[in-house]
Amino acid sequence: DKQKRAAQIRAALFKLRDTEGVPFAKALEYANFASSITGVRPALILAILTQETDLGKNQGSCILSSLETGDGVGKNTGTFFSKIMKAPRDTEPFKSITQRLGLDWKVTPVSCPSTGGYGGGMGPSQFIPSTWELFKARVAKAVGVSTEQANPWNPEHSFMATAIYMSDLIVTKGSYTSEKNGACKYYSGRSCDSKKPANTFYGNSVMKLAESIQANIDFLKGL
């Protein structure tokens, strides 16, 4: 029975935002490797990426239409959205990123804008283009590719990007409070608080997900 459950856990699809999912076993492999580089718990890395994917279900994805204005449309609805990206801060890096990866910026999905803010998050880790450009060299070095090959839609690269960024945000690794505040910072740029726009829900959800994922990891380790 334990072996059957373990096989089910390993084979379960670990869904990722704006790219194909991977089996949980492969996701855990990526998370373990990222953890070995950064010291961030694998379960926390997986929880952040799960939360971003769940948010994507609610917010949908958008397509950039104009590099000059940063406006665009809903990927599936064609609904107009203003401020998908801040131009030129993110539109120009987005053009560069997609070009060097052989992608077409006109059809590559990014996150839609939230209330009062911009969208533009790319791939599973949801880095905006200007932030990705700041992290790409560190990600590339960690995964063993050239800086120009760092790819926000590549699952292994995105796992590493999330881990590196969380490592920068967490004050005390392994501390519940530090991990929760790190998650809130990942989402909103600030620690969990009662200000608007809300961010504590994100930290709470991530920590709940991390607890569940950690239980599966511990089960696999105990076989």
C-alpha positions as CSV (number, residue, x, y, z in Angstrom):
1,D,0.0,0.0,0.0
2,K,2.8,2.4,0.8
3,Q,4.6,1.7,-2.5
4,K,1.3,2.2,-4.3
5,R,0.8,5.5,-2.6
6,A,4.4,6.6,-3.3
7,A,4.0,5.8,-7.0
8,Q,0.8,7.9,-7.1
9,I,2.6,10.8,-5.4
10,R,5.5,10.6,-7.8
11,A,3.4,10.3,-10.9
12,A,0.9,13.1,-10.0
13,L,1.0,16.0,-12.3
14,F,2.6,19.1,-10.8
15,K,0.9,21.9,-12.7
16,L,2.8,24.9,-13.7
17,R,1.6,28.3,-14.8
18,D,1.9,29.1,-18.6
19,T,3.9,26.0,-19.4
20,E,3.4,22.3,-19.3
21,G,3.3,20.6,-16.0
22,V,5.8,17.9,-14.8
23,P,5.4,14.8,-12.7
24,F,5.8,15.5,-9.0
25,A,8.9,13.4,-8.9
26,K,10.5,15.7,-11.5
27,A,9.3,18.8,-9.7
28,L,10.8,17.5,-6.4
29,E,14.0,16.9,-8.2
30,Y,14.1,20.5,-9.4
31,A,13.2,21.8,-6.0
32,N,15.8,19.7,-4.2
33,F,18.5,20.9,-6.6
34,A,17.3,24.5,-6.1
35,S,17.3,24.0,-2.4
36,S,20.9,22.7,-2.4
37,I,22.0,25.9,-4.1
38,T,19.9,28.4,-2.0
39,G,19.0,26.7,1.3
40,V,15.3,27.3,0.7
41,R,13.0,24.4,1.7
42,P,11.9,22.3,-1.3
43,A,8.4,22.3,0.0
44,L,8.3,26.1,0.1
45,I,9.6,26.4,-3.5
46,L,6.9,24.0,-4.6
47,A,4.3,25.8,-2.6
48,I,5.1,29.2,-4.2
49,L,4.9,27.7,-7.7
50,T,1.6,26.0,-6.9
51,Q,0.2,29.2,-5.5
52,E,1.2,31.1,-8.6
53,T,-0.4,28.5,-10.8
54,D,-3.7,28.6,-8.8
55,L,-3.7,32.4,-9.1
56,G,-3.4,32.0,-12.9
57,K,-6.6,30.0,-13.0
58,N,-8.4,32.9,-11.5
59,Q,-6.7,35.8,-13.3
60,G,-6.2,34.2,-16.7
61,S,-3.4,35.2,-19.0
62,C,-2.9,38.1,-21.4
63,I,-1.1,38.9,-24.6
64,L,0.8,42.1,-25.1
65,S,-0.3,44.1,-28.1
66,S,1.8,47.2,-27.9
67,L,5.4,47.7,-26.8
68,E,4.9,51.4,-26.8
69,T,1.9,51.5,-24.4
70,G,2.1,48.1,-22.6
71,D,-1.6,47.4,-23.4
72,G,-2.9,44.1,-24.6
73,V,-5.8,41.6,-24.6
74,G,-7.0,38.5,-22.8
75,K,-5.5,35.4,-24.3
76,N,-8.8,33.5,-24.6
77,T,-11.4,36.4,-24.5
78,G,-9.7,39.1,-26.6
79,T,-10.9,41.6,-23.9
80,F,-8.8,44.8,-23.9
81,F,-6.5,45.3,-20.9
82,S,-4.5,48.4,-20.3
83,K,-1.2,48.3,-18.4
84,I,-0.4,44.7,-19.0
85,M,3.2,45.8,-18.7
86,K,4.8,49.1,-17.7
87,A,6.4,50.6,-20.9
88,P,9.2,50.7,-21.6
89,R,10.5,49.3,-18.3
90,D,9.1,45.8,-19.0
91,T,8.0,45.9,-22.6
92,E,11.6,46.3,-24.0
93,P,13.1,43.6,-21.8
94,F,10.1,41.3,-22.7
95,K,10.9,41.8,-26.4
96,S,14.6,41.0,-25.8
97,I,13.8,37.9,-23.7
98,T,11.4,36.4,-26.2
99,Q,13.7,37.2,-29.2
100,R,16.7,35.5,-27.7
101,L,14.7,32.4,-26.8
102,G,13.1,32.2,-30.3
103,L,9.6,33.2,-29.2
104,D,7.2,35.7,-30.6
105,W,6.3,38.4,-28.0
106,K,3.0,39.0,-29.8
107,V,1.7,35.5,-28.8
108,T,3.6,34.7,-25.6
109,P,1.2,34.8,-22.6
110,V,2.0,36.8,-19.5
111,S,-0.2,37.6,-16.4
112,C,-3.0,40.0,-16.7
113,P,-2.9,43.2,-14.6
114,S,-4.4,43.1,-11.1
115,T,-6.6,45.9,-9.7
116,G,-4.6,49.1,-9.7
117,G,-1.3,47.5,-10.9
118,Y,0.5,46.0,-13.8
119,G,0.7,42.3,-15.0
120,G,3.4,40.9,-17.1
121,G,4.5,38.0,-15.0
122,M,6.2,35.3,-17.1
123,G,6.1,31.5,-16.7
124,P,5.8,29.5,-13.5
125,S,7.8,31.9,-11.3
126,Q,5.9,35.0,-12.6
127,F,8.9,37.3,-12.7
128,I,8.2,40.5,-14.6
129,P,10.7,41.1,-17.5
130,S,12.7,43.8,-15.8
131,T,13.1,41.5,-12.7
132,W,14.0,38.5,-14.8
133,E,16.8,40.5,-16.4
134,L,18.2,41.2,-12.9
135,F,18.2,37.5,-12.0
136,K,19.0,35.8,-15.3
137,A,22.8,35.6,-14.7
138,R,22.3,34.0,-11.2
139,V,19.7,31.5,-12.6
140,A,21.9,30.6,-15.6
141,K,25.0,30.0,-13.4
142,A,23.0,27.8,-11.0
143,V,21.5,25.6,-13.8
144,G,24.6,25.5,-15.9
145,V,23.6,27.4,-19.1
146,S,24.7,30.7,-20.6
147,T,23.0,33.9,-19.4
148,E,21.3,34.3,-22.8
149,Q,19.7,30.8,-22.4
150,A,18.1,31.5,-19.0
151,N,14.4,30.9,-19.7
152,P,11.5,31.9,-17.5
153,W,9.2,29.3,-19.1
154,N,11.7,26.4,-18.5
155,P,10.5,24.5,-15.4
156,E,14.0,23.9,-14.1
157,H,15.0,27.5,-14.6
158,S,11.8,28.8,-13.0
159,F,12.2,26.6,-9.9
160,M,15.7,28.0,-9.5
161,A,14.6,31.6,-10.0
162,T,11.9,31.2,-7.3
163,A,14.4,29.6,-4.9
164,I,17.0,32.4,-5.5
165,Y,14.5,35.1,-5.0
166,M,13.0,33.5,-1.9
167,S,16.5,33.1,-0.5
168,D,17.0,36.8,-0.9
169,L,13.7,37.5,0.9
170,I,13.8,35.1,3.8
171,V,15.5,36.5,6.9
172,T,15.8,33.1,8.8
173,K,15.5,30.0,6.6
174,G,13.3,27.4,8.1
175,S,11.4,29.9,10.3
176,Y,7.7,29.8,9.8
177,T,7.3,33.6,10.2
178,S,10.3,34.3,7.9
179,E,9.0,32.0,5.2
180,K,5.5,33.4,5.4
181,N,6.8,37.0,5.2
182,G,9.1,35.9,2.3
183,A,6.1,34.6,0.5
184,C,4.2,37.8,1.0
185,K,7.2,39.8,-0.3
186,Y,7.4,37.5,-3.3
187,Y,3.8,38.4,-4.1
188,S,3.6,42.1,-3.2
189,G,7.1,43.4,-2.3
190,R,6.3,43.7,1.4
191,S,5.9,41.5,4.5
192,C,2.5,40.2,5.4
193,D,0.4,43.0,6.8
194,S,-3.2,44.4,6.8
195,K,-2.5,47.2,4.3
196,K,-4.1,47.3,0.9
197,P,-3.8,45.7,-1.5
198,A,-4.1,42.5,0.6
199,N,-1.1,40.2,0.7
200,T,-1.5,38.0,3.9
201,F,-3.9,35.6,2.1
202,Y,-0.9,34.7,-0.2
203,G,1.4,34.0,2.7
204,N,-1.2,31.9,4.5
205,S,-2.0,29.9,1.4
206,V,1.6,29.3,0.6
207,M,2.4,28.0,4.1
208,K,-0.7,25.7,4.0
209,L,0.4,24.3,0.7
210,A,3.9,23.9,2.0
211,E,2.6,21.8,4.9
212,S,0.8,19.5,2.6
213,I,3.7,19.2,0.2
214,Q,6.1,18.6,3.1
215,A,3.9,15.7,4.3
216,N,4.3,14.0,0.9
217,I,8.0,14.6,0.8
218,D,8.4,13.1,4.3
219,F,6.3,10.1,3.3
220,L,8.6,9.5,0.3
221,K,11.6,9.8,2.4
222,G,10.3,7.4,5.0
223,L,10.0,4.5,2.6
